[in-house]
Amino acid sequence: MSLQPRNATVQQPADTTPAIAACGLGKALDDRQILREINLRVAAGEYIGLLGANGAGKTTLLKILATLMPPSQGEVCLFGQKLSPSNVAVRARIGLIGHQPMLYRDLSARENLTFFARLYAVNDAPARVDRMLRMVGLADRADDPVKNFSRGMVQRLSIARALLHEPWLILADEPFAGLDAPSIQSLEQLLQRLNAAGRTIVMVNHDIEQTLRLAERAIVLREGRIVLDQQTHRLYAREVLSEVS
């Protein structure tokens, strides 16, 4: 898989408006408090690694940022606009690589991307779809139904779907899951290039060393609270592990 993004810098607000500003964010599910008093500010163009043990609240936080789940307390702004499912302009700036691929199994890879291209009103959709299929190494399987794909192929198509509309904010929940070693390396390079081109990335990852190598800032959640928030060049894996455990 050769993942090559377009050589374009993302046009975002020219001021210092943060990509993400969360204040007093909390989430309760079935009388259990999943997130507690999350105060978070992410500058546009930052690459954040989100770490924590299972059940720490990482995926819940990503779902809130993706407008898939409302917070129980507090509020979030993305690029200066209040986050809500009804704010179409904000949602159009988000690309989510989640646990669920969000693809239609009975449709082909091309049909899936064409559907989402129309949903996001992507300009020159056929050319963009072809470009994304080549980017994730699925051009030769473009017309095959997704139900016949391996897990790794589904993950690659999910990545193409998430990046199809050139989002400003990329939310990635364990994006390397299901990929082989060459594909992992290619995706690492792609995320780094997208970040260099101005995209903001928030990545959940269980691999601490990989996260410290890729991201510029690490945030650790424990029992729904931020217990560590630091630049990665100042951290060692064992320090992070002590906070995660």
N, C-alpha and C positions, 0 to 999 in steps of 0.2 A: 504494500500500500504506500503510495507516494502522496502525502498530504501537502499540497501547495496552495496557500491562500492567494487571493489577488493582492497585488502590490498597491494597496491603497490605505491611506491614513484615515481613520474614522473621524468624521466631522461631528464633534461634540461641542457643548457650550464652551465658549472661550474664556469664561471667568473661572473662579476657583470652586464652583459648585461641586460638592462631592458626588460621586457615583451612587453611593449608598449612605444614608444618614438614618440610623435607627435610634430611637429614644425610649427607654423604659419598656422594651419589647418583652412580652411574655406570652406564653401559650399553655393553656390547660386542655387536657383531653381526658374525658371520663374521670373527672375529679383528681387527675394527676397533673402536677405542674411540670410541663416538659421544658419550657424556657422560662428563665427568671431574670428580669431586669437587664436585658441585653442593651447596652449602649455601644453603638458601633458607628464609626465613620471611615469610609473607604474612598480614597481619592480616585478620580477618573484615571484610568490607566494602570492601577495597581494590580498585582497578581497575589491573591490571598490564598493561603493553604489553610483549610479548616480541618482540625484534628480533634480526636476524642474517642473514648471507648464507645462500644455499642450502647445505644440508649442515651447518649450524652445530649442529644438534641440537634445534631448536625443536619440531618435530612429535613427535620421540621423547620429549621431556620431557612434552608434553601427553598423549601416549598412556600414559605411565607414570602420570600424575596421574589419568587416566580409567580406570585398571585394565585397559587393553587390552594392556599390555605390562609384564612384571615388570622391575624393575631388576636389574642384575648385581651391583651393590654398593650399600651404604647402605640407608636406609629412609626412608619417607615416612609422615607422619600427617596426616590431614584431620580438622579439628575435634576433635583430641585422640585420634582412633582410628587404629590402624595400618592402613595401606592394603593391601588384598589383594582379589583377585577374589572370594573367599568371604565378604567382609564386606558383606553385603547392605545393612545400614543405611547404611554409608558410600556405597556405589554409588548408593543412592536419592537422595543429596544432590547428585549431579553431573549437570549437563546439558552434553552435548558437541555442538558444531557443528563437524564435521570435514570433511576433504576428501571423504570418502564420505558421501552423504546418509543412509545406513542406513534406507532406505525400500524397500518392496516394490513393484516397478514395475507388477505386474499388479493391485494393489489400488488402490482410489480413495483420494483424499486423506483422506476421512472414515474409511474402513476402516483406513488406516494409523494415524491418530491414535487410533482406538478400540482397536486392538490394543495400542499402547504405553500407553494409559490403563489398560487391564486389567493389563498387565505391571507397572505401577507402582502399582496399586491406587488410582488417582485417584478421589477422592470426586466424586459427581455427574458421572460421566464424559461422558454425552451433552452436557450443558450446557457443560462445560469444552472439549470438542472443538469445539463450535459457536463458542465464544468465541475459541478459538485460530485457527480458520479465518477468522473475521472480522478478527482482529488482523493476519493476514498477507495479507489481501486475496484470499483464495481461496474465500470462501463461495459464490460463483457457479460454482465449478468443483469443489465438494466431492465430487461423485459421479463425476467423471471419473478414469480410471486415470492413475496417475503416469507411465506410459510415454508419454503424450501431452503431457506438460508440457514447457515450455521449460526451459533451464538455470536461469534466474532463478526460475521458479515452483518448481522442485525445491528450490532453495536456500531459498526462503521457507517451504516445507513442512518442510524440515529444521530450520529455526529454530523452527517451531511444535512439532515433535517434541521438540527439546531443552529447551524451556521448559514443556512440557505439565504436568509434575509439580512445578513451582515449585521448582527446585533451589536450594540455597544457594550452590553453586559452579558458575559457568558457564565452561566451557573453549571458547574460540572460535578455530579455526584458519582464518585468512583468511576471516572471516565475510562480507566484502563481495564476495567473488568471484562473478561472474555476475549481480550486481545492477545495475540501471540507476541513474542519478543520484538520482531521487526515492526509490527504495527504499533506497539507501545512506544518504541523509539520515534517513529514517524509522528505519532500524536503528540509526544512531548515537544518535538520540534515545531509542530504546527501551533500549539498553544503558545509557545515562546514567540513565534513570529507574529501571531495575532496580538499578543500583548505588546510587542515592540511597535506594532502599527496603531496602537492606541486603545485596544479593547481592554476593558476591566474584566478580570477573571476571579471568580470565587470557586475554589475547587475543594471538595471533600475527598479525602484520601486516607486510607489506613496505613500506607507506606510512609513512615516518618522520614526516612533518609531521602526518598524520592521527592517528597514535598519540600524539604529543606533545600534540595538542589534546584527545584524548579521555581518555587514561589519566592517572592521578596519579603513576605511577611507571613508569620504563622500565628494563628489564633487557635487556642485550645479550649474546648468546652468540657466541663465536668458537671454532671447533674444539672444541666441547663444553664449554667453560668459560665462566663468567660473567666478563666483562671490564668491565662497567659496570652499576651498580645505583644509580639516583638518581631523586629526585623530578623530574617532568617540568618543573615551573616553573623549574628551575635549568638546563635544557638548551636548546641550540639544535640545529636539525636538522644543521648541519654538524659539530658535535661528535659526534653519534651516528653520522653517516655515516663519520667517520674511524675509529670503533671497529668498525662493521659491515664496512667494506671490508677 
